Amino acid sequence: MAPQKRSTSRVLLVDDCDRLLLLCGRDPRTPGARWWFTVGGGVEAGEDHVQAAIREVREETRLTIPESRLGPVVWTRQSLYSVDGHHFDQYEEYRLGRVTGTEVARMQIDSVEARYGHRWWTVDELAGTGETVRPKGMADLLPGVLADDGGHGVAVHLGDFDEDADPD
C-alpha cells in the first residue's frame, strides 16, 4: 500500500531559558520504539502552515500564541515512516516559537498527544541523550536557530529520510 501523503507544521517551542519542548511518542506495534518530537502536526484543509502551527500549539499545550510570535520557516524535511501499521510520506516545516516563563506555567500539555511524556530540553541535554529525537541532529541544528532568533534567511532543507530504514 502506498504511504499516505501528509503535510505538517512543526514548532520549535522554546522557553526563555532556551529549552525546547519535546513530546514523546511510541509505536504500539514495535516494543521499545520511542522517540521525541516537536510540537505540531498535520495541516488541515483550508489552513496554511502558520495557521496549522498556531492551532497545533493550542491543541497540544492549551496556549494561544499570535502569528507574530512565530518565526519564518527555518527547516524543511521529507520523511517516510510507519507507526501503528500506517505508512506516511510526510513533508515538514519547522519554525521557532518563543514562550515566556509565565506562559510555560500556564501550559496544559495534552495527555493524548504526549501520552508517553513531555520534557523541556537544553541543547546540552539533547547533545548528551541516547534517546531518539526528530529531526535527527537536533543538538547541532538548534543553536543556529536560537542564535538567529528564528532565522531571517532561507529555510534549510534537512533532507529526505526513511525513518523505518534508519530508526536512530
C-alpha positions as CSV (number, residue, x, y, z in Angstrom):
1,M,0.0,0.0,0.0
2,A,1.3,3.5,-0.9
3,P,2.1,5.7,2.0
4,Q,-0.4,8.5,2.9
5,K,0.9,11.9,1.9
6,R,0.9,14.4,4.8
7,S,2.0,18.0,5.2
8,T,2.9,19.1,8.7
9,S,3.7,22.3,10.5
10,R,6.2,21.8,13.4
11,V,7.0,24.4,16.1
12,L,10.3,24.7,17.9
13,L,8.6,25.9,21.1
14,V,11.4,27.4,23.2
15,D,11.2,29.0,26.6
16,D,13.1,32.0,28.0
17,C,15.9,29.7,29.1
18,D,16.4,28.4,25.5
19,R,14.9,25.0,26.4
20,L,12.9,23.1,23.7
21,L,9.6,21.4,24.4
22,L,9.5,17.9,23.0
23,L,6.7,15.3,23.2
24,C,7.4,11.6,23.4
25,G,5.9,9.1,21.0
26,R,5.9,5.3,20.8
27,D,4.7,2.7,18.3
28,P,2.4,0.3,20.0
29,R,3.3,-2.4,17.4
30,T,7.0,-2.1,18.0
31,P,8.2,-2.9,21.5
32,G,10.6,-0.4,22.8
33,A,10.2,2.1,19.9
34,R,10.2,5.5,21.4
35,W,11.1,9.0,20.1
36,W,10.9,12.7,21.0
37,F,9.4,15.2,18.6
38,T,8.4,18.8,18.4
39,V,5.0,20.3,18.9
40,G,3.0,20.5,15.8
41,G,1.1,18.3,13.3
42,G,-0.9,18.0,10.2
43,V,-2.1,20.9,8.1
44,E,-5.8,20.6,7.8
45,A,-8.0,21.5,4.8
46,G,-8.3,25.3,4.4
47,E,-5.2,26.0,6.6
48,D,-1.8,27.2,5.7
49,H,1.3,26.1,7.6
50,V,1.2,29.1,10.0
51,Q,-2.5,28.6,10.9
52,A,-1.8,24.9,11.5
53,A,1.2,25.8,13.7
54,I,-1.0,28.1,15.9
55,R,-3.8,25.5,16.1
56,E,-1.4,22.7,17.0
57,V,0.3,24.7,19.7
58,R,-3.1,25.5,21.2
59,E,-4.3,21.9,20.9
60,E,-1.1,20.4,22.4
61,T,-0.4,23.0,25.1
62,R,-3.6,25.0,25.6
63,L,-1.6,28.1,24.8
64,T,-2.7,30.5,22.1
65,I,0.2,32.4,20.6
66,P,-0.3,35.1,17.9
67,E,1.1,34.6,14.4
68,S,3.6,37.5,15.1
69,R,5.4,35.2,17.7
70,L,6.2,32.6,15.1
71,G,9.3,33.0,13.1
72,P,9.7,32.1,9.4
73,V,10.4,28.5,8.3
74,V,13.9,27.6,9.4
75,W,14.0,23.9,8.3
76,T,12.1,21.6,6.0
77,R,12.3,17.9,5.8
78,Q,10.7,15.0,4.0
79,S,10.1,11.8,6.0
80,L,8.9,8.3,5.3
81,Y,7.8,6.4,8.4
82,S,5.4,3.9,9.8
83,V,3.5,3.9,13.1
84,D,0.8,1.6,14.3
85,G,0.6,-0.1,11.0
86,H,0.1,3.1,8.9
87,H,2.7,4.4,6.4
88,F,3.3,8.1,5.8
89,D,5.2,10.2,3.4
90,Q,5.4,13.5,5.3
91,Y,6.5,17.0,4.4
92,E,7.5,19.0,7.4
93,E,8.1,22.7,8.0
94,Y,9.8,23.9,11.2
95,R,9.6,27.4,12.7
96,L,10.6,28.9,16.0
97,G,8.0,30.0,18.6
98,R,9.2,31.6,21.8
99,V,7.2,31.5,25.1
100,T,7.7,33.2,28.4
101,G,8.1,31.5,31.8
102,T,4.6,32.7,32.6
103,E,3.2,31.0,29.5
104,V,5.1,27.8,30.3
105,A,3.5,27.8,33.8
106,R,0.0,28.2,32.2
107,M,0.5,25.3,29.7
108,Q,-1.5,22.2,29.9
109,I,0.2,19.6,27.8
110,D,-2.4,17.4,26.1
111,S,-2.3,13.9,27.6
112,V,-3.3,12.3,24.3
113,E,-0.5,14.0,22.2
114,A,2.0,13.4,24.9
115,R,0.7,10.2,26.4
116,Y,4.3,8.9,26.8
117,G,5.6,12.1,28.3
118,H,6.9,15.6,27.5
119,R,10.1,17.4,28.5
120,W,11.9,20.7,28.2
121,W,15.4,20.0,26.8
122,T,18.5,22.2,26.8
123,V,20.9,21.9,23.8
124,D,23.4,20.2,26.1
125,E,20.8,17.6,27.1
126,L,19.9,17.0,23.5
127,A,23.6,16.6,22.7
128,G,24.1,14.1,25.5
129,T,21.0,11.9,25.1
130,G,20.9,8.4,23.8
131,E,17.2,8.8,23.0
132,T,15.8,9.1,19.5
133,V,15.0,12.8,18.7
134,R,13.4,14.0,15.5
135,P,14.6,15.7,13.5
136,K,17.9,13.9,13.7
137,G,20.8,16.1,14.8
138,M,18.6,18.5,16.8
139,A,21.5,19.4,19.2
140,D,23.6,20.5,16.2
141,L,20.7,22.3,14.4
142,L,19.1,24.2,17.2
143,P,21.9,26.6,18.3
144,G,21.9,28.3,15.0
145,V,18.2,28.9,15.1
146,L,18.4,30.2,18.7
147,A,21.3,32.5,17.9
148,D,19.4,33.9,14.9
149,D,16.2,34.0,17.0
150,G,14.3,32.0,14.4
151,G,16.2,32.9,11.3
152,H,15.7,35.6,8.8
153,G,17.4,33.8,6.0
154,V,16.5,30.9,3.7
155,A,15.0,27.7,5.2
156,V,17.4,24.8,5.3
157,H,16.2,21.5,3.8
158,L,17.4,18.9,6.2
159,G,17.0,16.1,3.7
160,D,14.7,13.2,2.8
161,F,14.6,10.4,5.4
162,D,13.3,6.9,5.6
163,E,12.8,6.6,9.4
164,D,11.9,2.9,9.1
165,A,15.3,2.1,7.5
166,D,17.2,4.4,9.9
167,P,15.3,4.5,13.2
168,D,18.1,6.1,15.2
